[in-house]
Amino acid sequence: MSAAAHTPEIGSVIDDAMRAIEDENKTLKNVLPKNYASPDLDKRVLGDVVDLFTNMDMTDTEDSKDLLGRT
């Protein structure tokens, strides 16, 4: 996903990733948002958010039960 961070397709890439996560985790079916390809969203901002997560140290720690939530 980071390779597509600053392309016009980033919204579709994120939506596809959300679908893939749901496919692998049935309890998340129809829970995750899939509206990032919307023309109303600024794709530059989405790319910047992807960059933030790409460059963030999210290594496993003792209290990392909700690593994404803490992030």
C-alpha positions in Angstrom: 0.0 0.0 0.0 2.8 2.4 0.7 3.9 2.3 -2.9 0.5 3.6 -3.9 0.4 6.2 -1.1 0.7 9.2 -3.4 -1.2 8.0 -6.5 -4.7 8.9 -7.4 -5.7 5.2 -6.8 -4.9 5.3 -3.1 -8.5 5.4 -2.1 -9.3 2.2 -4.1 -6.2 0.5 -2.7 -7.3 1.2 0.9 -10.9 0.0 0.1 -9.5 -3.2 -1.3 -7.3 -3.7 1.8 -10.4 -3.3 4.0 -12.2 -5.9 2.0 -9.2 -8.3 2.3 -9.1 -7.8 6.0 -12.8 -8.6 6.2 -12.3 -11.7 4.1 -9.7 -12.9 6.5 -11.6 -11.9 9.7 -15.3 -12.8 9.3 -16.2 -11.0 12.5 -15.3 -7.8 10.8 -17.6 -8.4 7.8 -19.4 -5.2 6.8 -17.8 -3.3 9.8 -14.8 -1.6 8.2 -15.3 1.5 6.1 -14.9 1.2 2.4 -15.4 4.7 1.2 -11.9 5.9 0.7 -12.2 5.9 -3.1 -14.9 8.7 -2.8 -14.1 11.7 -5.0 -14.9 13.9 -1.9 -11.7 12.7 -0.1 -8.4 14.4 -0.7 -6.1 11.7 -2.0 -3.0 13.7 -0.8 -4.3 13.5 2.7 -4.9 9.8 2.4 -1.4 9.4 1.1 0.0 11.3 4.1 -1.9 9.1 6.5 -0.5 6.0 4.8 3.0 7.5 5.1 2.4 8.1 8.9 1.6 4.5 9.5 4.3 3.2 7.1 7.0 5.2 9.0 5.7 4.4 12.5 7.5 2.0 14.8 4.8 -0.6 15.6 7.0 -3.3 16.9 5.6 -5.9 19.2 5.8 -4.8 22.9 4.6 -6.3 26.1 1.4 -4.2 26.2 0.6 -4.3 22.5 -2.8 -6.0 22.7 -4.3 -3.1 20.8 -1.3 -1.8 18.9 -3.4 0.0 16.3 -5.7 1.5 18.8 -2.7 2.9 20.8 -1.3 4.3 17.6 
